[in-house]
Amino acid sequence: IEVKTLNRGNLVRQIITMFIDRNNSILQKISRENNITLSFVILTPDDKFVNRYKRYEDYFNQTYENYSIKIYPKIINEINEREIQYLDVLSNEKGSFFL
């Protein structure tokens, strides 16, 4: 698990690419022995990301054919002292992430 805080939504693609490239050797080894899926949960206040997540997912699955890559976009609705409330874009359901 790796957590990143970004100040611009357009950095998502770069962060995912850097993660895969940095860990490529171990991911190659694991993928030969197992069928793996790399999952990226994106918590964002930027609802414009909703329109891009499927394109990003398709791009990564074409670029890195050895892995299945899944992006889970969630739009942040509220942040309080110990909880982030969000809307899951794929299921259109509200959820919480506790800090």
C-alpha positions in Angstrom: 0.0 0.0 0.0 1.3 3.4 -1.0 -0.4 6.7 -0.3 0.3 9.9 -2.2 -1.2 13.4 -1.8 -1.3 15.4 -5.0 -2.2 19.0 -5.6 -3.3 18.4 -9.3 -5.4 15.7 -10.7 -3.4 15.4 -13.9 -0.5 13.9 -11.9 -2.5 10.7 -11.3 -1.2 9.1 -14.6 2.4 10.0 -13.7 2.2 8.6 -10.2 0.8 5.3 -11.4 3.4 5.1 -14.1 6.2 5.8 -11.7 4.9 3.2 -9.2 4.7 0.5 -11.9 8.1 1.3 -13.4 9.8 1.5 -10.0 8.4 -1.9 -9.0 8.5 -3.5 -12.4 11.0 -6.2 -11.6 9.1 -7.6 -8.6 5.8 -7.2 -10.4 7.2 -9.2 -13.4 8.3 -12.0 -11.1 5.0 -12.1 -9.2 2.9 -12.0 -12.4 4.7 -15.0 -13.9 3.7 -17.0 -10.8 0.3 -15.5 -10.2 -2.5 -13.7 -12.0 -2.3 -10.3 -10.3 -4.4 -7.1 -10.4 -2.9 -3.8 -9.4 -5.6 -1.7 -7.8 -5.4 2.1 -7.4 -7.9 3.8 -5.2 -8.1 7.5 -6.1 -9.7 9.8 -3.6 -10.2 13.1 -5.3 -12.2 16.4 -4.8 -12.0 16.8 -8.6 -15.1 15.4 -10.3 -13.4 15.9 -13.7 -11.3 12.8 -12.9 -14.5 10.7 -13.3 -14.3 11.4 -17.1 -10.7 10.3 -17.2 -10.4 7.3 -15.0 -11.7 4.8 -17.7 -9.2 6.2 -20.2 -6.4 5.9 -17.7 -7.4 2.3 -16.9 -7.5 1.4 -20.6 -4.2 3.1 -21.2 -2.4 1.2 -18.4 -3.9 -2.1 -19.3 -2.6 -1.7 -22.9 0.8 -0.4 -21.8 1.4 -3.0 -19.1 -0.1 -6.2 -20.6 1.4 -8.4 -17.9 -0.9 -7.1 -15.2 -4.5 -6.3 -14.8 -4.9 -2.7 -13.6 -8.0 -1.4 -11.9 -8.7 2.1 -10.9 -11.3 2.9 -8.2 -12.3 6.6 -8.4 -14.0 8.1 -5.3 -15.0 11.7 -5.1 -14.4 13.3 -1.7 -17.6 14.9 -0.3 -16.3 15.9 3.2 -13.2 15.6 5.3 -13.5 16.0 9.1 -11.1 15.3 11.9 -11.0 11.5 11.6 -13.1 10.6 8.5 -13.2 11.2 4.8 -16.6 10.7 3.3 -16.7 10.0 -0.5 -18.9 8.9 -3.4 -17.8 5.7 -5.1 -18.1 6.6 -8.8 -18.4 3.0 -9.9 -21.3 2.0 -7.6 -22.7 5.5 -7.0 -22.7 4.7 -3.3 -21.4 6.8 -0.4 -18.7 5.5 1.8 -16.2 6.5 4.5 -12.5 6.2 5.0 -11.3 6.5 8.6 -8.0 8.2 9.4 
